[in-house]
Amino acid sequence: MAFLFQKMVVVGVGLVGGSLALAARRRGLVKEIVGYGRGEKNLKWAQKNGIIDRFFMREHQIPEGVDLLVMATPVQAINALTRSFLPKLEASCLITDVGSVKARVVRDMENLLPPGISFVGAHPIAGGEQWGAQAAVEELFVGQRCILTPTLKTDAEALKKVAILWRRVGAKLEFMDPVTHDEILGMVSHLPHVLAYAMVNTLSRWKVDSLDVKGYCGSGFKDFTRIASSRPEIWRDICLFNRQVISKSLGDYIKRLQQLRRWIRDGEGDLLEREFASANEIRKQIGSVDGKRGE
Amino acid sequence: MAFLFQKMVVVGVGLVGGSLALAARRRGLVKEIVGYGRGEKNLKWAQKNGIIDRFFMREHQIPEGVDLLVMATPVQAINALTRSFLPKLEASCLITDVGSVKARVVRDMENLLPPGISFVGAHPIAGGEQWGAQAAVEELFVGQRCILTPTLKTDAEALKKVAILWRRVGAKLEFMDPVTHDEILGMVSHLPHVLAYAMVNTLSRWKVDSLDVKGYCGSGFKDFTRIASSRPEIWRDICLFNRQVISKSLGDYIKRLQQLRRWIRDGEGDLLEREFASANEIRKQIGSVDGKRGE
């Protein structure tokens, strides 16, 4: 069977980039995989463990003949790094990413790239709080959703190849425009991350006698704040790149909390019960975690 | 071996009350267990499945000779129900509860009870989102924390017996004054519940084209909002009974969110990263969910 890609460069050999490399190799989709990153130790580990064949750490050392460039860094780095690779990229090179924000990434890339070099925005909704190549697993994307965000400018051939890549590593594909993607993910993923980080920090300032309040966190608190273990740089970038949506949804949320606070203070039992019962009903429709963790 | 109690009445044969009944019986701590509740179907199920020996549904039908009365209802119901049982209770009867709020419950009970009838406040930190007798499991309290909240008025003998009860069903005991209990639980449990309910309701009002945003919730969102499946009446009562603490902590939290929102809007990447990294560090110290769910 012919390879889908001859030379894949993975920029950021972490949980998602590393898992895609592993899955693509084991499924025979790519002939050669080259890693790029800043942490030599991480890259060496990835090479030793068969995630990548080799690696480079200076942008100008990117090899010739790259036909798939996967940007798997925090979203702020995608454009600048691509720009520095650009002089060595050949026409027919296909670029894709795995970022959790799409509108700005896609727009910036489309503005940057010359004709012939295609970009296809992708967001595999899989991951977790672990970082680095050591967290990579071949099966990360199996049965998980991957959203592709083509625009009118997206090359049809390139889109087709990226779709094949993600399908072959097991993802369920969905197509969506970048703005819609950001509006949905801003609510179901970005906002909860901000809230979880804020909860942990609020807890850390709560003084009760000389007791360590942290010691009393049960599984409710732990599940509630699990996503606060996610990598800070990634979420900083997401907040910056999807700031309008997150700011809007956070505003809606704060208003709701202010109302709840008034109800609690005023002892409005009926209103509180109605609020909780409504959330209860909606939460039922969302279902429970089925073993696999995905972000 | 002699029984610790002869006749135990469980008021509210749900997840916690039912589990305590099951555990107490299987460990030979009680001779007879009588259930009280409003739902006949639930009580019949509990009787049929050996959780209780028999049940009654009108307060004046409480049997004679009760030496342990366990109040396992939403906290608002504890005092009024106890008052209605009171004419039939004998001196030497011991009353305890399992409520998630302690200061007001303990104070109200101490004001209500005549000399001879003792109350010991207890809060087993175990549970989950399931409701009713069918959710009861014998091992619910094994290895989980149970906080007892004696005061200067608490009878030493009664405290000792309640402590034995909880130790024998597997709980790790801790003693704390009721106010301290509420300050800690208000932050690590009550506040997150309010936030999770509010998140689900905020999501339900978020319109993105004609898409059902709920369908895009990943495991991050699901874990974050798992506790929004908790029973509304229980959490309504907790909010009313611990309103000062919850209102205060919610106020702190809202302030933090407002600051985060400003940072997001103004693109303050460094401040956001510092906030997230700090939460990250603290979250590490709290640890992950170890299989057992406890509330």
Chai-1 contact restraints between the chains, C-beta under 6 A:
chainA,res_idxA,chainB,res_idxB,connection_type,confidence,min_distance_angstrom,max_distance_angstrom,comment,restraint_id
A,I125,B,G218,contact,1.0,0.0,6.0,A-B,restraint_1
A,E183,B,V208,contact,1.0,0.0,6.0,A-B,restraint_2
A,I184,B,V208,contact,1.0,0.0,6.0,A-B,restraint_3
A,I184,B,V213,contact,1.0,0.0,6.0,A-B,restraint_4
A,I184,B,Y216,contact,1.0,0.0,6.0,A-B,restraint_5
A,M187,B,L203,contact,1.0,0.0,6.0,A-B,restraint_6
A,M187,B,W206,contact,1.0,0.0,6.0,A-B,restraint_7
A,M187,B,V213,contact,1.0,0.0,6.0,A-B,restraint_8
A,V188,B,Y216,contact,1.0,0.0,6.0,A-B,restraint_9
A,V188,B,C217,contact,1.0,0.0,6.0,A-B,restraint_10
A,V188,B,F221,contact,1.0,0.0,6.0,A-B,restraint_11
A,P192,B,F221,contact,1.0,0.0,6.0,A-B,restraint_12
A,P192,B,F224,contact,1.0,0.0,6.0,A-B,restraint_13
A,V194,B,L260,contact,1.0,0.0,6.0,A-B,restraint_14
A,Y197,B,F276,contact,1.0,0.0,6.0,A-B,restraint_15
A,Y197,B,A279,contact,1.0,0.0,6.0,A-B,restraint_16
A,A198,B,R256,contact,1.0,0.0,6.0,A-B,restraint_17
A,A198,B,L257,contact,1.0,0.0,6.0,A-B,restraint_18
A,A198,B,L260,contact,1.0,0.0,6.0,A-B,restraint_19
A,V200,B,A279,contact,1.0,0.0,6.0,A-B,restraint_20
A,V200,B,I282,contact,1.0,0.0,6.0,A-B,restraint_21
A,V200,B,R283,contact,1.0,0.0,6.0,A-B,restraint_22
A,N201,B,S278,contact,1.0,0.0,6.0,A-B,restraint_23
A,N201,B,A279,contact,1.0,0.0,6.0,A-B,restraint_24
A,T202,B,D252,contact,1.0,0.0,6.0,A-B,restraint_25
A,T202,B,Y253,contact,1.0,0.0,6.0,A-B,restraint_26
A,T202,B,R256,contact,1.0,0.0,6.0,A-B,restraint_27
A,L203,B,M187,contact,1.0,0.0,6.0,A-B,restraint_28
A,S204,B,I282,contact,1.0,0.0,6.0,A-B,restraint_29
A,W206,B,M187,contact,1.0,0.0,6.0,A-B,restraint_30
A,V208,B,T180,contact,1.0,0.0,6.0,A-B,restraint_31
A,V208,B,E183,contact,1.0,0.0,6.0,A-B,restraint_32
A,V208,B,I184,contact,1.0,0.0,6.0,A-B,restraint_33
A,V213,B,I184,contact,1.0,0.0,6.0,A-B,restraint_34
A,V213,B,M187,contact,1.0,0.0,6.0,A-B,restraint_35
A,K214,B,Q285,contact,1.0,0.0,6.0,A-B,restraint_36
A,K214,B,I286,contact,1.0,0.0,6.0,A-B,restraint_37
A,Y216,B,I184,contact,1.0,0.0,6.0,A-B,restraint_38
A,Y216,B,V188,contact,1.0,0.0,6.0,A-B,restraint_39
A,C217,B,V188,contact,1.0,0.0,6.0,A-B,restraint_40
A,C217,B,I286,contact,1.0,0.0,6.0,A-B,restraint_41
A,G218,B,I125,contact,1.0,0.0,6.0,A-B,restraint_42
A,G218,B,G294,contact,1.0,0.0,6.0,A-B,restraint_43
A,G218,B,E295,contact,1.0,0.0,6.0,A-B,restraint_44
A,S219,B,V289,contact,1.0,0.0,6.0,A-B,restraint_45
A,S219,B,R293,contact,1.0,0.0,6.0,A-B,restraint_46
A,S219,B,G294,contact,1.0,0.0,6.0,A-B,restraint_47
A,G220,B,I227,contact,1.0,0.0,6.0,A-B,restraint_48
A,G220,B,E295,contact,1.0,0.0,6.0,A-B,restraint_49
A,F221,B,V188,contact,1.0,0.0,6.0,A-B,restraint_50
A,F221,B,P192,contact,1.0,0.0,6.0,A-B,restraint_51
A,K222,B,V289,contact,1.0,0.0,6.0,A-B,restraint_52
A,D223,B,D223,contact,1.0,0.0,6.0,A-B,restraint_53
A,D223,B,R226,contact,1.0,0.0,6.0,A-B,restraint_54
A,D223,B,V289,contact,1.0,0.0,6.0,A-B,restraint_55
A,F224,B,P192,contact,1.0,0.0,6.0,A-B,restraint_56
A,F224,B,F224,contact,1.0,0.0,6.0,A-B,restraint_57
A,T225,B,R283,contact,1.0,0.0,6.0,A-B,restraint_58
A,R226,B,D223,contact,1.0,0.0,6.0,A-B,restraint_59
A,I227,B,G220,contact,1.0,0.0,6.0,A-B,restraint_60
A,A228,B,A279,contact,1.0,0.0,6.0,A-B,restraint_61
A,A228,B,R283,contact,1.0,0.0,6.0,A-B,restraint_62
A,S229,B,R283,contact,1.0,0.0,6.0,A-B,restraint_63
A,P232,B,E273,contact,1.0,0.0,6.0,A-B,restraint_64
A,P232,B,F276,contact,1.0,0.0,6.0,A-B,restraint_65
A,P232,B,A277,contact,1.0,0.0,6.0,A-B,restraint_66
A,P232,B,N280,contact,1.0,0.0,6.0,A-B,restraint_67
A,W235,B,F276,contact,1.0,0.0,6.0,A-B,restraint_68
A,R236,B,G269,contact,1.0,0.0,6.0,A-B,restraint_69
A,R236,B,L272,contact,1.0,0.0,6.0,A-B,restraint_70
A,R236,B,E273,contact,1.0,0.0,6.0,A-B,restraint_71
A,C239,B,I264,contact,1.0,0.0,6.0,A-B,restraint_72
A,C239,B,L272,contact,1.0,0.0,6.0,A-B,restraint_73
A,L240,B,G267,contact,1.0,0.0,6.0,A-B,restraint_74
A,L240,B,G269,contact,1.0,0.0,6.0,A-B,restraint_75
A,R243,B,I264,contact,1.0,0.0,6.0,A-B,restraint_76
A,I246,B,I264,contact,1.0,0.0,6.0,A-B,restraint_77
A,S247,B,R261,contact,1.0,0.0,6.0,A-B,restraint_78
A,S247,B,I264,contact,1.0,0.0,6.0,A-B,restraint_79
A,S247,B,R265,contact,1.0,0.0,6.0,A-B,restraint_80
A,L250,B,R261,contact,1.0,0.0,6.0,A-B,restraint_81
A,D252,B,T202,contact,1.0,0.0,6.0,A-B,restraint_82
A,Y253,B,T202,contact,1.0,0.0,6.0,A-B,restraint_83
A,I254,B,L257,contact,1.0,0.0,6.0,A-B,restraint_84
A,R256,B,A198,contact,1.0,0.0,6.0,A-B,restraint_85
A,R256,B,T202,contact,1.0,0.0,6.0,A-B,restraint_86
A,L257,B,A198,contact,1.0,0.0,6.0,A-B,restraint_87
A,L257,B,I254,contact,1.0,0.0,6.0,A-B,restraint_88
A,L260,B,V194,contact,1.0,0.0,6.0,A-B,restraint_89
A,L260,B,A198,contact,1.0,0.0,6.0,A-B,restraint_90
A,R261,B,S247,contact,1.0,0.0,6.0,A-B,restraint_91
A,R261,B,L250,contact,1.0,0.0,6.0,A-B,restraint_92
A,I264,B,C239,contact,1.0,0.0,6.0,A-B,restraint_93
A,I264,B,R243,contact,1.0,0.0,6.0,A-B,restraint_94
A,I264,B,I246,contact,1.0,0.0,6.0,A-B,restraint_95
A,I264,B,S247,contact,1.0,0.0,6.0,A-B,restraint_96
A,R265,B,S247,contact,1.0,0.0,6.0,A-B,restraint_97
A,G267,B,L240,contact,1.0,0.0,6.0,A-B,restraint_98
A,G269,B,R236,contact,1.0,0.0,6.0,A-B,restraint_99
A,G269,B,L240,contact,1.0,0.0,6.0,A-B,restraint_100
A,L272,B,R236,contact,1.0,0.0,6.0,A-B,restraint_101
A,L272,B,C239,contact,1.0,0.0,6.0,A-B,restraint_102
A,E273,B,P232,contact,1.0,0.0,6.0,A-B,restraint_103
A,E273,B,R236,contact,1.0,0.0,6.0,A-B,restraint_104
A,F276,B,Y197,contact,1.0,0.0,6.0,A-B,restraint_105
A,F276,B,P232,contact,1.0,0.0,6.0,A-B,restraint_106
A,F276,B,W235,contact,1.0,0.0,6.0,A-B,restraint_107
A,A277,B,P232,contact,1.0,0.0,6.0,A-B,restraint_108
A,A279,B,Y197,contact,1.0,0.0,6.0,A-B,restraint_109
A,A279,B,V200,contact,1.0,0.0,6.0,A-B,restraint_110
A,A279,B,N201,contact,1.0,0.0,6.0,A-B,restraint_111
A,A279,B,A228,contact,1.0,0.0,6.0,A-B,restraint_112
A,N280,B,P232,contact,1.0,0.0,6.0,A-B,restraint_113
A,I282,B,V200,contact,1.0,0.0,6.0,A-B,restraint_114
A,I282,B,S204,contact,1.0,0.0,6.0,A-B,restraint_115
A,R283,B,V200,contact,1.0,0.0,6.0,A-B,restraint_116
A,R283,B,T225,contact,1.0,0.0,6.0,A-B,restraint_117
A,R283,B,A228,contact,1.0,0.0,6.0,A-B,restraint_118
A,R283,B,S229,contact,1.0,0.0,6.0,A-B,restraint_119
A,Q285,B,K214,contact,1.0,0.0,6.0,A-B,restraint_120
A,I286,B,K214,contact,1.0,0.0,6.0,A-B,restraint_121
A,I286,B,C217,contact,1.0,0.0,6.0,A-B,restraint_122
A,V289,B,S219,contact,1.0,0.0,6.0,A-B,restraint_123
A,V289,B,K222,contact,1.0,0.0,6.0,A-B,restraint_124
A,V289,B,D223,contact,1.0,0.0,6.0,A-B,restraint_125
A,R293,B,S219,contact,1.0,0.0,6.0,A-B,restraint_126
A,G294,B,G218,contact,1.0,0.0,6.0,A-B,restraint_127
A,G294,B,S219,contact,1.0,0.0,6.0,A-B,restraint_128
A,E295,B,G218,contact,1.0,0.0,6.0,A-B,restraint_129
A,E295,B,G220,contact,1.0,0.0,6.0,A-B,restraint_130
